[in-house]
Amino acid sequence: MRGWIGGLQSVTLTARQIPVAIRYLITVCTVLAVMWAWTHTSHDTQRYPYLIFLPVIFACGAIFDRGNGFLATILSATVVDYFMQPPIGSLVVADGDDLIALALFIALGFAMAFVVEALHVGLVDLAIEHQRVQAAVRDREVLLEELSHRTRNDLANVVTLLNMQARSVDGVARDAMISAADRVQAIARVHRRFQIHNHRVVVDTKSYIGELCDDLRLSRLASRPIALQSEAESHLISIEKAVPLGLIVNECVTNATKHAFPDDRPGAISVRFIRAGETYTLTITDNGIGTTADAAHAGTGSRLIQMLAAQLGSKIEIEPRSPGTAVVVTIPVKSSR
């Protein structure tokens, strides 16, 4: 339907570029052609000759302008009165009913020309506004891409500085800087993966979580006998949800790497993200030595996970497994974010 309206608007805009005299000439020829076709075609009845000219008035008013609609109305009324309505060959209207029909036809034709012109003006204004909105959306997308590019560069610089500083220190300070670099990197991934969908900035969970786990596998597990597997369904979530979600994954995998597999113990960590009804469920499991609920909430990373879960309006549960531990985060699909 929208394509049909757009095509009609394109035709009318082109037709209205024709010189006025030629437009009026086309209108006159159209009315005369319809009159000729009607008078040279056999009909059982000619009780309503005005009706055949209503489409002509509509077409001339829509394609050209209301002036052509007015001309088509007057010319059609004259043609019907002179050639089709008794007494034939005279402009005199002898019957009262015919006079009423003539007056109604002229009033209807003028009203139709006015309405069609108003619709055309409305469509033109709507098309102009639509083009303006599309241009604004394109400009916004370009600005967003530029902002995201600069943000990625700035975050990459921060990660580089943290990693360089980590090489110059040892012990707890080094681990803290590496953890901070991983957190900044998790935020930077959002800006690499965002896309525009229905005028909203969103992130696809499958590619985002998969890339996040690939990076963690290289940065945290490259020298450890620990396998990291990810299974994430493809869902579009807002960037406001994607940042805390990625940080939760980063913290949970980091905590499992540090505490679930001491003394280079081999094992496996699994990250799973699915949707069930109106909730997303993020599950990070490991088959390590396990932990108690009190210990799970004791560290800085665990407190950060609790804070991030609160930002998402989600529930977080620490479940003992045999062997290992599972962190289950339940996130509502519809929320303020």
C-alpha positions in Angstrom: 0.0 0.0 0.0 2.8 2.4 0.9 4.6 1.6 -2.4 1.4 2.3 -4.3 0.9 5.7 -2.6 4.5 6.6 -3.2 4.2 5.7 -6.9 1.0 7.8 -7.3 2.7 10.7 -5.5 5.7 10.4 -7.9 3.3 10.5 -10.9 1.5 13.6 -9.6 4.7 15.5 -8.9 5.9 14.8 -12.4 2.6 15.7 -13.9 2.5 19.0 -12.1 5.7 20.0 -13.8 3.9 20.2 -17.1 3.0 23.7 -18.2 -0.4 25.0 -17.1 -1.8 25.4 -20.6 -0.9 21.8 -21.6 -2.5 20.5 -18.4 -5.7 22.3 -19.1 -5.7 21.1 -22.7 -5.2 17.5 -21.5 -8.2 18.0 -19.1 -10.4 19.3 -21.9 -9.4 16.4 -24.2 -10.1 13.8 -21.5 -13.6 15.1 -20.9 -14.4 15.2 -24.6 -13.0 11.7 -25.1 -15.2 10.3 -22.3 -18.2 12.2 -23.9 -17.4 10.8 -27.3 -17.0 7.2 -26.0 -20.3 7.5 -24.1 -22.3 8.9 -27.0 -20.9 6.4 -29.5 -21.5 3.3 -27.3 -24.9 1.6 -27.0 -26.5 1.9 -23.6 -29.8 0.6 -22.2 -30.3 3.7 -20.1 -28.8 7.2 -19.8 -30.6 8.2 -16.6 -27.3 9.0 -14.8 -24.9 10.5 -17.3 -23.1 12.6 -14.6 -21.7 9.6 -12.9 -19.4 8.7 -15.8 -17.6 12.1 -15.4 -16.9 11.8 -11.6 -13.8 9.6 -12.2 -12.6 12.2 -14.7 -12.9 15.0 -12.2 -11.1 12.9 -9.6 -8.2 11.9 -11.9 -7.7 15.5 -13.3 -7.7 16.9 -9.7 -5.4 14.3 -8.3 -2.9 14.2 -11.1 -2.8 17.9 -12.0 -4.4 20.3 -9.5 -7.7 21.5 -8.2 -7.9 24.1 -11.1 -8.1 21.2 -13.5 -10.7 19.5 -11.3 -12.8 22.7 -11.4 -12.4 22.9 -15.2 -13.3 19.2 -15.6 -16.4 19.8 -13.4 -17.7 22.8 -15.4 -16.9 21.2 -18.8 -18.5 17.9 -17.8 -21.7 19.7 -16.6 -21.8 21.6 -19.9 -21.3 18.5 -22.0 -24.0 16.5 -20.2 -26.4 19.4 -20.3 -25.9 20.0 -24.0 -25.3 16.5 -25.5 -26.9 14.0 -23.1 -29.8 15.7 -21.3 -33.1 16.8 -22.9 -33.5 19.0 -24.7 -30.5 17.8 -26.7 -28.5 20.6 -28.3 -29.5 23.2 -25.8 -28.1 24.4 -22.5 -31.6 25.0 -21.2 -32.6 22.8 -18.3 -36.3 22.2 -18.7 -36.9 19.7 -15.9 -36.6 20.6 -12.2 -35.1 17.3 -11.3 -32.4 17.7 -13.9 -31.6 21.2 -12.5 -31.2 19.7 -9.1 -29.0 16.9 -10.5 -26.8 19.5 -12.3 -26.4 21.6 -9.2 -25.5 18.6 -7.1 -23.0 17.4 -9.7 -21.2 20.8 -9.8 -21.1 21.0 -6.0 -19.8 17.4 -5.7 -17.2 18.0 -8.4 -15.9 21.2 -6.7 -15.9 19.4 -3.3 -14.0 16.5 -4.8 -11.4 18.8 -6.4 -10.9 20.6 -3.0 -10.6 17.3 -1.1 -8.2 15.7 -3.6 -6.0 18.8 -3.5 -5.9 18.7 0.3 -4.9 15.0 0.2 -2.2 15.8 -2.2 -0.8 18.6 -0.1 -1.0 16.3 2.9 0.9 13.5 1.2 3.6 16.0 0.0 4.1 17.3 3.5 4.2 13.8 4.8 6.8 12.8 2.3 8.9 15.8 3.1 8.7 15.1 6.8 9.5 11.4 6.1 12.6 12.4 4.2 13.6 14.8 6.9 13.3 12.1 9.5 15.2 9.6 7.4 18.0 12.1 7.0 18.0 12.8 10.7 18.2 9.0 11.4 21.1 8.6 9.0 22.9 11.6 10.6 22.3 10.1 14.0 23.7 6.7 12.9 26.8 8.3 11.4 27.4 10.3 14.7 26.8 7.2 16.7 29.3 5.2 14.6 31.8 8.0 15.0 31.2 8.2 18.8 31.5 4.4 19.1 34.7 4.4 17.1 36.3 7.0 19.3 35.0 5.3 22.5 36.6 2.0 21.3 39.9 3.8 20.7 39.8 5.4 24.1 39.0 2.1 25.9 41.7 0.3 23.9 44.2 2.9 25.1 43.0 2.3 28.7 43.4 -1.4 28.3 46.9 -1.0 26.9 48.0 1.3 29.7 46.6 -1.1 32.4 48.4 -4.1 30.8 51.7 -2.1 30.5 51.4 -1.1 34.2 50.6 -4.6 35.2 54.0 -5.8 33.8 55.8 -3.4 36.1 54.2 -4.7 39.3 53.8 -8.1 41.0 51.4 -9.9 43.2 48.0 -8.5 44.1 48.5 -5.2 42.2 49.3 -7.1 39.0 46.2 -9.3 39.3 44.0 -6.2 40.1 45.3 -4.3 37.0 44.8 -7.4 34.8 41.2 -7.7 36.1 40.6 -4.0 35.5 41.8 -4.4 31.9 39.5 -7.4 31.4 36.6 -5.3 32.6 37.3 -2.4 30.4 37.8 -4.9 27.5 34.3 -6.3 28.2 32.8 -2.8 27.9 34.7 -2.2 24.7 33.3 -5.3 23.1 29.8 -3.8 23.4 30.8 -0.9 21.2 32.3 -3.4 18.6 29.1 -5.4 18.5 26.3 -2.9 18.7 23.8 -2.4 15.8 20.8 -0.2 15.1 17.5 -2.1 15.1 14.2 -0.2 15.0 16.0 3.0 15.9 17.4 1.4 19.0 21.0 0.6 19.8 21.1 -3.2 20.5 23.6 -6.0 20.9 23.2 -9.6 19.7 23.8 -11.9 22.7 25.1 -14.9 20.7 28.0 -13.0 19.0 28.7 -10.8 22.0 29.0 -13.6 24.6 30.8 -15.9 22.2 33.4 -13.2 21.5 33.7 -12.4 25.2 34.4 -16.1 26.0 36.9 -16.3 23.2 38.9 -13.4 24.6 38.7 -14.8 28.1 40.0 -18.1 26.8 43.0 -16.4 25.4 43.7 -13.9 28.2 42.9 -16.1 31.3 43.0 -19.7 30.2 45.8 -19.8 27.6 48.3 -21.3 30.0 45.7 -23.3 32.2 44.3 -26.8 31.6 40.8 -25.3 31.8 38.2 -25.6 28.9 35.8 -22.7 28.4 32.6 -23.4 26.5 29.8 -20.9 25.6 26.3 -21.5 24.4 24.2 -18.4 23.8 21.0 -17.9 22.0 20.7 -15.0 19.6 18.6 -12.2 21.2 18.8 -8.4 20.7 19.3 -6.6 24.0 19.8 -3.0 24.7 23.3 -1.7 25.2 22.3 -0.8 28.8 21.8 -4.5 29.5 24.7 -5.7 27.4 27.4 -3.9 29.5 26.5 -5.3 32.9 25.8 -8.7 31.3 29.3 -8.9 29.8 30.8 -7.8 33.1 29.0 -10.5 35.0 30.3 -13.1 32.6 33.8 -11.7 32.9 33.7 -11.7 36.7 32.2 -15.2 37.0 34.7 -16.8 34.7 37.6 -14.9 36.3 36.4 -16.0 39.8 36.1 -19.6 38.7 39.5 -19.5 37.1 41.1 -18.1 40.4 39.2 -20.2 43.0 37.7 -23.3 41.5 40.8 -24.8 40.1 43.8 -24.4 42.5 47.2 -25.8 41.8 46.7 -25.8 38.0 43.9 -28.3 38.4 42.2 -29.2 35.1 38.5 -28.6 34.6 35.8 -26.9 32.5 33.7 -23.8 32.7 30.5 -23.4 30.8 28.6 -20.2 30.0 25.0 -20.5 28.8 22.5 -17.8 27.9 18.9 -18.7 27.0 15.4 -17.1 27.0 12.4 -18.8 28.7 9.2 -16.9 28.4 9.7 -13.3 29.8 13.1 -14.0 31.4 16.7 -14.4 30.2 18.8 -16.9 32.2 22.6 -16.7 32.3 24.3 -19.7 33.8 28.0 -20.0 34.5 29.0 -23.4 35.8 32.3 -25.0 36.7 33.4 -28.5 37.8 35.9 -27.3 40.3 36.3 -27.7 44.0 33.1 -25.8 44.8 32.6 -23.0 47.2 30.3 -22.0 50.1 27.6 -19.2 49.8 29.5 -17.0 52.3 32.8 -17.4 50.3 31.0 -16.7 47.1 29.9 -13.3 48.3 33.2 -12.3 50.0 35.4 -11.0 47.3 35.5 -7.8 45.3 34.4 -9.5 42.1 31.4 -11.2 43.8 30.3 -7.8 45.2 30.6 -6.3 41.7 28.5 -9.2 40.4 25.8 -8.4 42.9 25.9 -4.7 42.0 25.6 -5.5 38.3 22.7 -7.9 38.8 20.9 -5.1 40.8 21.4 -2.8 37.8 19.6 -5.4 35.6 16.8 -5.8 38.1 17.7 -9.5 38.1 18.1 -12.3 40.6 21.4 -14.1 41.2 21.8 -17.5 42.9 24.9 -19.5 43.8 24.1 -23.2 43.5 26.5 -25.9 44.7 26.9 -28.7 42.1 28.5 -32.1 42.3 31.2 -31.2 41.4 31.6 -27.5 41.2 29.4 -24.4 41.4 26.8 -22.7 39.3 26.0 -19.0 39.2 22.5 -18.4 37.8 21.3 -14.9 36.9 17.7 -14.4 35.9 17.1 -11.2 34.0 13.6 -9.9 33.0 13.2 -9.4 29.3 11.1 -6.3 29.8 12.6 -3.9 32.2 13.5 -0.2 32.5 16.7 -0.9 30.6 
